Amino acid sequence: MSEETLLEFPCAFPLKVMGLNQPAFEQYVVEIVRIHAGSAALSTVHTRPSRNGRYIAVTINFTAASKAQLDDIYRALSSSDQVLFLL
């Protein structure tokens, strides 16, 4: 039984991950995506601190190869206690 998705793979995919503004958070998020998607799939990485600087949002644009790959990335990030919110 195949799962339906509205995405057609491969596709450009923006992933936004929010956590506490700590020095290694951006690198942590990038490394998780790199493990599952590979370095060649990464396009751009943008970071933006919250207004008070306590939190940081990391947006990674990458080429997603499959729904299973996206599921693995979301599973890895959402299981981390460093990640507070994931879009």
CYANA upper distance limits for C-alpha pairs under 8 A (distance plus 0.5 A):
  5 THR  CA     67 LYS  CA      8.11
  7 LEU  CA     11 CYS  CA      7.87
  9 PHE  CA     64 ALA  CA      7.20
  9 PHE  CA     65 ALA  CA      5.98
  9 PHE  CA     66 SER  CA      6.18
  9 PHE  CA     67 LYS  CA      8.41
 10 PRO  CA     63 THR  CA      6.89
 10 PRO  CA     64 ALA  CA      5.95
 10 PRO  CA     65 ALA  CA      4.93
 10 PRO  CA     66 SER  CA      7.04
 11 CYS  CA     63 THR  CA      5.91
 11 CYS  CA     64 ALA  CA      5.90
 11 CYS  CA     65 ALA  CA      7.34
 12 ALA  CA     61 ASN  CA      7.33
 12 ALA  CA     62 PHE  CA      6.22
 12 ALA  CA     63 THR  CA      5.06
 12 ALA  CA     64 ALA  CA      6.72
 13 PHE  CA     61 ASN  CA      6.09
 13 PHE  CA     62 PHE  CA      5.95
 13 PHE  CA     63 THR  CA      6.40
 13 PHE  CA     64 ALA  CA      6.57
 14 PRO  CA     59 THR  CA      7.15
 14 PRO  CA     60 ILE  CA      6.20
 14 PRO  CA     61 ASN  CA      4.88
 14 PRO  CA     62 PHE  CA      7.07
 15 LEU  CA     59 THR  CA      6.00
 15 LEU  CA     60 ILE  CA      5.70
 15 LEU  CA     61 ASN  CA      6.80
 15 LEU  CA     86 LEU  CA      8.21
 15 LEU  CA     87 LEU  CA      6.57
 16 LYS  CA     57 ALA  CA      7.13
 16 LYS  CA     58 VAL  CA      6.14
 16 LYS  CA     59 THR  CA      4.83
 16 LYS  CA     60 ILE  CA      6.98
 16 LYS  CA     86 LEU  CA      6.44
 16 LYS  CA     87 LEU  CA      5.59
 17 VAL  CA     29 VAL  CA      8.04
 17 VAL  CA     57 ALA  CA      6.16
 17 VAL  CA     58 VAL  CA      5.72
 17 VAL  CA     59 THR  CA      6.90
 17 VAL  CA     83 VAL  CA      7.33
 17 VAL  CA     84 LEU  CA      8.26
 17 VAL  CA     85 PHE  CA      6.48
 17 VAL  CA     86 LEU  CA      5.15
 17 VAL  CA     87 LEU  CA      6.91
 18 MET  CA     55 TYR  CA      7.50
 18 MET  CA     56 ILE  CA      6.18
 18 MET  CA     57 ALA  CA      4.89
 18 MET  CA     58 VAL  CA      6.78
 18 MET  CA     83 VAL  CA      6.50
 18 MET  CA     84 LEU  CA      6.15
 18 MET  CA     85 PHE  CA      5.57
 18 MET  CA     86 LEU  CA      6.80
 19 GLY  CA     25 PHE  CA      7.80
 19 GLY  CA     55 TYR  CA      6.12
 19 GLY  CA     56 ILE  CA      6.16
 19 GLY  CA     57 ALA  CA      7.22
 19 GLY  CA     82 GLN  CA      6.52
 19 GLY  CA     83 VAL  CA      5.37
 19 GLY  CA     84 LEU  CA      5.42
 19 GLY  CA     85 PHE  CA      7.33
 20 LEU  CA     25 PHE  CA      8.12
 20 LEU  CA     54 ARG  CA      6.55
 20 LEU  CA     55 TYR  CA      4.84
 20 LEU  CA     56 ILE  CA      6.47
 20 LEU  CA     82 GLN  CA      7.68
 20 LEU  CA     83 VAL  CA      8.32
 20 LEU  CA     84 LEU  CA      8.14
 21 ASN  CA     25 PHE  CA      7.52
 21 ASN  CA     49 PRO  CA      7.56
 21 ASN  CA     53 GLY  CA      7.31
 21 ASN  CA     54 ARG  CA      5.94
 21 ASN  CA     55 TYR  CA      4.98
 21 ASN  CA     56 ILE  CA      5.36
 24 ALA  CA     28 TYR  CA      6.58
 25 PHE  CA     29 VAL  CA      6.82
 25 PHE  CA     82 GLN  CA      8.05
 26 GLU  CA     30 VAL  CA      6.72
 26 GLU  CA     47 THR  CA      8.00
 26 GLU  CA     58 VAL  CA      6.79
 27 GLN  CA     31 GLU  CA      6.51
 28 TYR  CA     32 ILE  CA      6.89
 29 VAL  CA     33 VAL  CA      6.98
 29 VAL  CA     58 VAL  CA      8.15
 29 VAL  CA     77 LEU  CA      8.02
 30 VAL  CA     34 ARG  CA      6.53
 30 VAL  CA     45 VAL  CA      8.49
 30 VAL  CA     60 ILE  CA      7.96
 31 GLU  CA     35 ILE  CA      6.56
 32 ILE  CA     36 HIS  CA      7.14
 32 ILE  CA     73 ILE  CA      7.46
 32 ILE  CA     76 ALA  CA      7.72
 32 ILE  CA     77 LEU  CA      7.77
 33 VAL  CA     37 ALA  CA      6.25
 33 VAL  CA     38 GLY  CA      7.88
 33 VAL  CA     73 ILE  CA      6.73
 34 ARG  CA     38 GLY  CA      5.05
 34 ARG  CA     39 SER  CA      5.83
 34 ARG  CA     41 ALA  CA      8.37
 34 ARG  CA     42 LEU  CA      7.79
 36 HIS  CA     69 GLN  CA      7.04
 36 HIS  CA     72 ASP  CA      7.68
 36 HIS  CA     73 ILE  CA      6.90
 37 ALA  CA     41 ALA  CA      6.43
 37 ALA  CA     42 LEU  CA      8.12
 37 ALA  CA     62 PHE  CA      8.44
 37 ALA  CA     63 THR  CA      8.13
 37 ALA  CA     64 ALA  CA      7.45
 37 ALA  CA     65 ALA  CA      8.12
 37 ALA  CA     69 GLN  CA      7.68
 38 GLY  CA     42 LEU  CA      7.75
 41 ALA  CA     62 PHE  CA      5.74
 41 ALA  CA     63 THR  CA      5.44
 41 ALA  CA     64 ALA  CA      7.90
 42 LEU  CA     60 ILE  CA      7.91
 42 LEU  CA     61 ASN  CA      6.85
 42 LEU  CA     62 PHE  CA      4.85
 42 LEU  CA     63 THR  CA      7.13
 43 SER  CA     60 ILE  CA      7.92
 43 SER  CA     61 ASN  CA      5.84
 43 SER  CA     62 PHE  CA      5.54
 43 SER  CA     63 THR  CA      8.00
 44 THR  CA     60 ILE  CA      6.32
 44 THR  CA     61 ASN  CA      5.73
 44 THR  CA     62 PHE  CA      7.64
 45 VAL  CA     58 VAL  CA      7.47
 45 VAL  CA     59 THR  CA      6.19
 45 VAL  CA     60 ILE  CA      5.06
 45 VAL  CA     61 ASN  CA      6.98
 46 HIS  CA     58 VAL  CA      6.25
 46 HIS  CA     59 THR  CA      5.65
 46 HIS  CA     60 ILE  CA      7.07
 47 THR  CA     56 ILE  CA      7.27
 47 THR  CA     57 ALA  CA      6.04
 47 THR  CA     58 VAL  CA      4.99
 47 THR  CA     59 THR  CA      6.78
 48 ARG  CA     56 ILE  CA      6.14
 48 ARG  CA     57 ALA  CA      5.70
 48 ARG  CA     58 VAL  CA      7.13
 49 PRO  CA     53 GLY  CA      5.81
 49 PRO  CA     54 ARG  CA      7.84
 49 PRO  CA     55 TYR  CA      6.28
 49 PRO  CA     56 ILE  CA      4.71
 49 PRO  CA     57 ALA  CA      6.70
 50 SER  CA     54 ARG  CA      6.84
 50 SER  CA     55 TYR  CA      5.73
 50 SER  CA     56 ILE  CA      6.29
 50 SER  CA     57 ALA  CA      8.04
 64 ALA  CA     69 GLN  CA      7.51
 64 ALA  CA     70 LEU  CA      7.29
 65 ALA  CA     69 GLN  CA      7.10
 66 SER  CA     70 LEU  CA      7.03
 67 LYS  CA     71 ASP  CA      6.59
 68 ALA  CA     72 ASP  CA      6.68
 69 GLN  CA     73 ILE  CA      6.83
 70 LEU  CA     74 TYR  CA      6.62
 71 ASP  CA     75 ARG  CA      6.46
 72 ASP  CA     76 ALA  CA      6.60
 73 ILE  CA     77 LEU  CA      6.68
 74 TYR  CA     78 SER  CA      6.32
 74 TYR  CA     86 LEU  CA      8.34
 75 ARG  CA     79 SER  CA      6.58
 76 ALA  CA     80 SER  CA      7.22
 77 LEU  CA     83 VAL  CA      7.00
 77 LEU  CA     86 LEU  CA      8.28
 78 SER  CA     83 VAL  CA      6.95
 78 SER  CA     85 PHE  CA      8.31
 78 SER  CA     86 LEU  CA      7.53
 79 SER  CA     83 VAL  CA      8.45
